[in-house]
Amino acid sequence: ELLDTPGVLWPKFENQTVAQNLAFTGAIKDSILDYEDLAFNFIKILTSKYPENLIKRFNISLSDFEDPNIIIESIGKKRGILMPGGNIDTEKTSQIIINEFKSGKLGQITLESVDDIIDRK
């Protein structure tokens, strides 16, 4: 017998990296996510493993790679995602970053490697 329960996940993840990767892909409900934290962590992955994808998609320079928050603000500024008063809407910018990953606009990105899985064991 095979029982398939699509959309059913564990009530609690012991490994936060697994939970985070699932959140990046949309497997966890958006309503329970903090997009700014999620985008911050996603940007950290991109800058270390896929900086060229980040540069190409968002037209930012390597000098922006000092801090994920600076990168998010730079993307928001380039996209014109501003709130009243001229401040960058980092929440909306964060949602755009994650949604562009989900839709494949950031290119081919692998969140886990075999080495990552072996290291967790």
Backbone as JSON Lines, residues from 0, in Angstrom:
{"i":0,"aa":"E","n":[0.84,-1.18,0.0],"ca":[0.0,0.0,0.0],"c":[0.87,1.24,0.0]}
{"i":1,"aa":"L","n":[0.39,2.23,-0.68],"ca":[1.09,3.51,-0.73],"c":[0.09,4.59,-0.36]}
{"i":2,"aa":"L","n":[0.43,5.39,0.59],"ca":[-0.44,6.49,1.02],"c":[0.27,7.79,0.7]}
{"i":3,"aa":"D","n":[-0.34,8.58,-0.15],"ca":[0.23,9.87,-0.54],"c":[-0.63,10.96,0.04]}
{"i":4,"aa":"T","n":[-0.02,11.83,0.81],"ca":[-0.77,12.93,1.43],"c":[-0.13,14.25,1.02]}
{"i":5,"aa":"P","n":[-0.44,14.69,-0.19],"ca":[0.17,15.93,-0.66],"c":[-0.21,17.13,0.21]}
{"i":6,"aa":"G","n":[0.78,17.95,0.46],"ca":[0.52,19.15,1.24],"c":[0.6,18.95,2.74]}
{"i":7,"aa":"V","n":[0.86,17.74,3.19],"ca":[0.96,17.48,4.62],"c":[2.43,17.45,5.01]}
{"i":8,"aa":"L","n":[2.8,18.29,5.94],"ca":[4.18,18.36,6.41],"c":[4.23,18.02,7.89]}
{"i":9,"aa":"W","n":[5.42,17.78,8.37],"ca":[5.61,17.54,9.79],"c":[5.16,18.75,10.58]}
{"i":10,"aa":"P","n":[4.6,18.52,11.77],"ca":[4.15,19.68,12.57],"c":[5.3,20.56,13.04]}
{"i":11,"aa":"K","n":[6.48,19.96,13.19],"ca":[7.64,20.73,13.63],"c":[8.88,20.15,12.96]}
{"i":12,"aa":"F","n":[9.75,21.02,12.47],"ca":[10.98,20.57,11.83],"c":[12.11,20.64,12.84]}
{"i":13,"aa":"E","n":[12.85,19.55,12.94],"ca":[14.0,19.55,13.84],"c":[15.15,20.34,13.24]}
{"i":14,"aa":"N","n":[15.24,20.34,11.94],"ca":[16.31,21.05,11.27],"c":[15.74,22.31,10.63]}
{"i":15,"aa":"Q","n":[16.17,23.46,11.09],"ca":[15.64,24.73,10.6],"c":[16.05,25.02,9.16]}
{"i":16,"aa":"T","n":[17.17,24.46,8.71],"ca":[17.6,24.64,7.32],"c":[16.59,23.98,6.38]}
{"i":17,"aa":"V","n":[16.13,22.8,6.74],"ca":[15.12,22.11,5.93],"c":[13.84,22.93,5.89]}
{"i":18,"aa":"A","n":[13.41,23.42,7.03],"ca":[12.19,24.25,7.1],"c":[12.35,25.51,6.25]}
{"i":19,"aa":"Q","n":[13.49,26.12,6.36],"ca":[13.76,27.35,5.6],"c":[13.75,27.07,4.1]}
{"i":20,"aa":"N","n":[14.38,25.99,3.67],"ca":[14.4,25.65,2.25],"c":[13.0,25.37,1.73]}
{"i":21,"aa":"L","n":[12.18,24.71,2.53],"ca":[10.79,24.47,2.15],"c":[10.03,25.79,2.04]}
{"i":22,"aa":"A","n":[10.32,26.7,2.93],"ca":[9.66,28.02,2.89],"c":[10.07,28.78,1.62]}
{"i":23,"aa":"F","n":[11.34,28.69,1.24],"ca":[11.79,29.35,0.02],"c":[11.0,28.88,-1.19]}
{"i":24,"aa":"T","n":[10.68,27.59,-1.23],"ca":[10.01,27.01,-2.39],"c":[8.5,27.18,-2.36]}
{"i":25,"aa":"G","n":[7.96,27.62,-1.24],"ca":[6.52,27.81,-1.15],"c":[5.79,26.63,-0.54]}
{"i":26,"aa":"A","n":[6.52,25.65,-0.01],"ca":[5.89,24.48,0.58],"c":[5.27,24.78,1.95]}
{"i":27,"aa":"I","n":[5.63,25.9,2.53],"ca":[5.05,26.33,3.8],"c":[4.2,27.55,3.51]}
{"i":28,"aa":"K","n":[3.03,27.62,4.13],"ca":[2.08,28.71,3.88],"c":[2.74,30.08,4.04]}
{"i":29,"aa":"D","n":[2.46,30.92,3.07],"ca":[3.0,32.28,3.11],"c":[2.49,33.08,4.31]}
{"i":30,"aa":"S","n":[1.3,32.76,4.78],"ca":[0.7,33.53,5.86],"c":[1.44,33.4,7.18]}
{"i":31,"aa":"I","n":[2.27,32.37,7.33],"ca":[2.99,32.2,8.6],"c":[4.46,32.6,8.49]}
{"i":32,"aa":"L","n":[4.84,33.16,7.34],"ca":[6.24,33.5,7.11],"c":[6.53,34.96,7.38]}
{"i":33,"aa":"D","n":[7.73,35.22,7.79],"ca":[8.25,36.58,7.87],"c":[9.14,36.74,6.65]}
{"i":34,"aa":"Y","n":[8.62,37.41,5.62],"ca":[9.33,37.52,4.35],"c":[10.68,38.22,4.5]}
{"i":35,"aa":"E","n":[10.79,39.17,5.39],"ca":[12.06,39.88,5.52],"c":[13.15,38.94,6.04]}
{"i":36,"aa":"D","n":[12.84,38.13,7.05],"ca":[13.81,37.15,7.54],"c":[14.13,36.12,6.46]}
{"i":37,"aa":"L","n":[13.1,35.68,5.77],"ca":[13.28,34.68,4.72],"c":[14.17,35.22,3.6]}
{"i":38,"aa":"A","n":[13.89,36.43,3.15],"ca":[14.69,37.04,2.08],"c":[16.12,37.28,2.54]}
{"i":39,"aa":"F","n":[16.29,37.71,3.78],"ca":[17.63,37.93,4.35],"c":[18.45,36.65,4.24]}
{"i":40,"aa":"N","n":[17.88,35.52,4.68],"ca":[18.59,34.25,4.64],"c":[18.78,33.75,3.21]}
{"i":41,"aa":"F","n":[17.81,33.99,2.35],"ca":[17.93,33.59,0.96],"c":[19.04,34.38,0.26]}
{"i":42,"aa":"I","n":[19.13,35.66,0.53],"ca":[20.19,36.5,-0.04],"c":[21.56,36.0,0.41]}
{"i":43,"aa":"K","n":[21.67,35.56,1.65],"ca":[22.95,35.01,2.14],"c":[23.36,33.79,1.32]}
{"i":44,"aa":"I","n":[22.4,32.95,0.98],"ca":[22.69,31.77,0.16],"c":[23.12,32.21,-1.24]}
{"i":45,"aa":"L","n":[22.36,33.15,-1.81],"ca":[22.68,33.61,-3.17],"c":[24.06,34.25,-3.24]}
{"i":46,"aa":"T","n":[24.4,35.07,-2.28],"ca":[25.7,35.76,-2.34],"c":[26.86,34.78,-2.2]}
{"i":47,"aa":"S","n":[26.65,33.69,-1.48],"ca":[27.75,32.74,-1.31],"c":[27.82,31.71,-2.43]}
{"i":48,"aa":"K","n":[26.66,31.3,-2.98],"ca":[26.66,30.23,-3.97],"c":[26.29,30.67,-5.38]}
{"i":49,"aa":"Y","n":[25.47,31.7,-5.51],"ca":[24.97,32.11,-6.82],"c":[24.98,33.63,-7.0]}
{"i":50,"aa":"P","n":[26.12,34.28,-6.76],"ca":[26.13,35.74,-6.88],"c":[25.8,36.23,-8.29]}
{"i":51,"aa":"E","n":[26.19,35.45,-9.3],"ca":[25.92,35.86,-10.68],"c":[24.42,35.92,-10.97]}
{"i":52,"aa":"N","n":[23.64,35.05,-10.36],"ca":[22.18,35.08,-10.54],"c":[21.6,36.36,-9.96]}
{"i":53,"aa":"L","n":[22.11,36.75,-8.82],"ca":[21.66,37.96,-8.13],"c":[22.02,39.2,-8.94]}
{"i":54,"aa":"I","n":[23.24,39.24,-9.42],"ca":[23.72,40.38,-10.21],"c":[22.9,40.52,-11.49]}
{"i":55,"aa":"K","n":[22.72,39.4,-12.18],"ca":[22.02,39.43,-13.46],"c":[20.55,39.82,-13.32]}
{"i":56,"aa":"R","n":[19.85,39.22,-12.37],"ca":[18.42,39.46,-12.25],"c":[18.09,40.86,-11.72]}
{"i":57,"aa":"F","n":[18.84,41.3,-10.72],"ca":[18.49,42.56,-10.06],"c":[19.39,43.72,-10.45]}
{"i":58,"aa":"N","n":[20.36,43.47,-11.33],"ca":[21.23,44.53,-11.83],"c":[21.91,45.29,-10.69]}
{"i":59,"aa":"I","n":[22.52,44.53,-9.79],"ca":[23.26,45.14,-8.68],"c":[24.73,44.82,-8.84]}
{"i":60,"aa":"S","n":[25.57,45.6,-8.19],"ca":[27.02,45.39,-8.31],"c":[27.54,44.6,-7.12]}
{"i":61,"aa":"L","n":[28.74,44.06,-7.27],"ca":[29.34,43.29,-6.19],"c":[29.59,44.12,-4.95]}
{"i":62,"aa":"S","n":[29.71,45.43,-5.09],"ca":[29.93,46.27,-3.92],"c":[28.71,46.28,-3.0]}
{"i":63,"aa":"D","n":[27.56,45.86,-3.54],"ca":[26.34,45.79,-2.72],"c":[26.34,44.56,-1.81]}
{"i":64,"aa":"F","n":[27.32,43.68,-1.96],"ca":[27.29,42.41,-1.25],"c":[27.88,42.46,0.16]}
{"i":65,"aa":"E","n":[27.77,43.58,0.79],"ca":[28.28,43.72,2.14],"c":[27.35,43.08,3.16]}
{"i":66,"aa":"D","n":[26.07,43.28,3.0],"ca":[25.09,42.88,3.99],"c":[23.77,42.57,3.26]}
{"i":67,"aa":"P","n":[23.12,41.44,3.59],"ca":[21.85,41.13,2.93],"c":[20.82,42.25,3.03]}
{"i":68,"aa":"N","n":[20.81,42.98,4.14],"ca":[19.85,44.1,4.27],"c":[20.14,45.19,3.24]}
{"i":69,"aa":"I","n":[21.42,45.46,2.99],"ca":[21.79,46.45,2.0],"c":[21.38,45.99,0.6]}
{"i":70,"aa":"I","n":[21.53,44.7,0.34],"ca":[21.14,44.14,-0.95],"c":[19.63,44.27,-1.14]}
{"i":71,"aa":"I","n":[18.86,43.94,-0.12],"ca":[17.39,44.06,-0.21],"c":[17.0,45.5,-0.47]}
{"i":72,"aa":"E","n":[17.62,46.42,0.24],"ca":[17.33,47.84,0.03],"c":[17.74,48.3,-1.36]}
{"i":73,"aa":"S","n":[18.87,47.8,-1.86],"ca":[19.33,48.15,-3.2],"c":[18.35,47.65,-4.26]}
{"i":74,"aa":"I","n":[17.85,46.45,-4.08],"ca":[16.87,45.89,-5.02],"c":[15.58,46.71,-4.97]}
{"i":75,"aa":"G","n":[15.13,47.05,-3.76],"ca":[13.92,47.86,-3.61],"c":[14.07,49.22,-4.26]}
{"i":76,"aa":"K","n":[15.22,49.82,-4.11],"ca":[15.48,51.13,-4.69],"c":[15.48,51.05,-6.22]}
{"i":77,"aa":"K","n":[16.16,50.04,-6.77],"ca":[16.21,49.88,-8.23],"c":[14.83,49.6,-8.82]}
{"i":78,"aa":"R","n":[14.0,48.87,-8.07],"ca":[12.67,48.54,-8.55],"c":[11.63,49.63,-8.24]}
{"i":79,"aa":"G","n":[12.03,50.63,-7.47],"ca":[11.11,51.71,-7.13],"c":[10.04,51.31,-6.14]}
{"i":80,"aa":"I","n":[10.37,50.4,-5.24],"ca":[9.41,49.91,-4.25],"c":[9.52,50.78,-3.01]}
{"i":81,"aa":"L","n":[8.83,51.89,-3.06],"ca":[8.93,52.9,-2.01],"c":[7.62,53.05,-1.26]}
{"i":82,"aa":"M","n":[7.75,53.42,0.0],"ca":[6.59,53.75,0.83],"c":[6.47,55.27,0.86]}
{"i":83,"aa":"P","n":[5.36,55.77,1.38],"ca":[5.26,57.23,1.54],"c":[6.44,57.75,2.36]}
{"i":84,"aa":"G","n":[6.98,58.84,1.95],"ca":[8.15,59.4,2.61],"c":[9.45,59.0,1.94]}
{"i":85,"aa":"G","n":[9.37,58.12,0.94],"ca":[10.55,57.74,0.18],"c":[11.35,56.58,0.74]}
{"i":86,"aa":"N","n":[10.91,56.0,1.86],"ca":[11.61,54.84,2.4],"c":[11.31,53.61,1.56]}
{"i":87,"aa":"I","n":[12.27,52.7,1.51],"ca":[12.1,51.47,0.74],"c":[11.2,50.52,1.52]}
{"i":88,"aa":"D","n":[10.24,49.92,0.81],"ca":[9.34,48.94,1.4],"c":[10.06,47.58,1.38]}
{"i":89,"aa":"T","n":[10.77,47.29,2.46],"ca":[11.58,46.07,2.5],"c":[10.71,44.81,2.57]}
{"i":90,"aa":"E","n":[9.52,44.91,3.14],"ca":[8.61,43.75,3.19],"c":[8.2,43.36,1.76]}
{"i":91,"aa":"K","n":[7.76,44.32,0.98],"ca":[7.35,44.05,-0.4],"c":[8.54,43.61,-1.24]}
{"i":92,"aa":"T","n":[9.67,44.24,-1.06],"ca":[10.88,43.84,-1.78],"c":[11.25,42.4,-1.45]}
{"i":93,"aa":"S","n":[11.16,42.04,-0.19],"ca":[11.46,40.67,0.24],"c":[10.51,39.67,-0.42]}
{"i":94,"aa":"Q","n":[9.24,40.02,-0.5],"ca":[8.26,39.15,-1.16],"c":[8.61,38.98,-2.63]}
{"i":95,"aa":"I","n":[9.02,40.05,-3.28],"ca":[9.38,39.98,-4.69],"c":[10.59,39.07,-4.89]}
{"i":96,"aa":"I","n":[11.58,39.18,-4.04],"ca":[12.78,38.34,-4.16],"c":[12.4,36.86,-4.06]}
{"i":97,"aa":"I","n":[11.63,36.51,-3.04],"ca":[11.22,35.11,-2.85],"c":[10.33,34.65,-4.0]}
{"i":98,"aa":"N","n":[9.39,35.48,-4.43],"ca":[8.49,35.1,-5.52],"c":[9.23,34.93,-6.84]}
{"i":99,"aa":"E","n":[10.26,35.73,-7.07],"ca":[11.04,35.58,-8.29],"c":[11.86,34.29,-8.27]}
{"i":100,"aa":"F","n":[12.27,33.86,-7.08],"ca":[12.92,32.56,-6.98],"c":[11.91,31.45,-7.28]}
{"i":101,"aa":"K","n":[10.74,31.53,-6.65],"ca":[9.71,30.5,-6.85],"c":[9.3,30.37,-8.31]}
{"i":102,"aa":"S","n":[9.27,31.49,-9.02],"ca":[8.84,31.47,-10.42],"c":[9.97,31.12,-11.39]}
{"i":103,"aa":"G","n":[11.18,30.94,-10.88],"ca":[12.31,30.56,-11.71],"c":[13.03,31.72,-12.38]}
{"i":104,"aa":"K","n":[12.65,32.95,-12.03],"ca":[13.26,34.12,-12.67],"c":[14.7,34.36,-12.22]}
{"i":105,"aa":"L","n":[15.11,33.73,-11.15],"ca":[16.48,33.88,-10.66],"c":[17.41,32.82,-11.24]}
{"i":106,"aa":"G","n":[16.9,31.98,-12.12],"ca":[17.72,30.96,-12.74],"c":[17.71,29.66,-11.96]}
{"i":107,"aa":"Q","n":[18.58,28.78,-12.36],"ca":[18.65,27.47,-11.73],"c":[19.46,27.56,-10.44]}
{"i":108,"aa":"I","n":[18.79,27.29,-9.34],"ca":[19.41,27.38,-8.03],"c":[19.09,26.11,-7.25]}
{"i":109,"aa":"T","n":[20.12,25.52,-6.67],"ca":[19.95,24.34,-5.83],"c":[20.15,24.76,-4.39]}
{"i":110,"aa":"L","n":[19.17,24.47,-3.57],"ca":[19.24,24.89,-2.17],"c":[20.04,23.9,-1.31]}
{"i":111,"aa":"E","n":[20.07,22.64,-1.72],"ca":[20.81,21.63,-0.97],"c":[21.72,20.85,-1.9]}
{"i":112,"aa":"S","n":[22.87,20.51,-1.39],"ca":[23.78,19.63,-2.12],"c":[23.88,18.32,-1.35]}
{"i":113,"aa":"V","n":[24.44,17.33,-1.95],"ca":[24.63,16.05,-1.27],"c":[25.47,16.26,-0.01]}
{"i":114,"aa":"D","n":[26.49,17.09,-0.12],"ca":[27.34,17.37,1.04],"c":[26.56,17.98,2.19]}
{"i":115,"aa":"D","n":[25.61,18.87,1.89],"ca":[24.77,19.48,2.93],"c":[23.99,18.42,3.68]}
{"i":116,"aa":"I","n":[23.44,17.46,2.95],"ca":[22.63,16.41,3.56],"c":[23.51,15.48,4.4]}
{"i":117,"aa":"I","n":[24.69,15.16,3.9],"ca":[25.62,14.31,4.66],"c":[26.07,15.01,5.93]}
{"i":118,"aa":"D","n":[26.33,16.31,5.86],"ca":[26.76,17.07,7.03],"c":[25.7,17.1,8.12]}
{"i":119,"aa":"R","n":[24.42,17.04,7.76],"ca":[23.35,17.07,8.76],"c":[23.21,15.76,9.5]}
{"i":120,"aa":"K","n":[23.73,14.69,8.95],"ca":[23.57,13.37,9.58],"c":[24.58,13.1,10.63]}
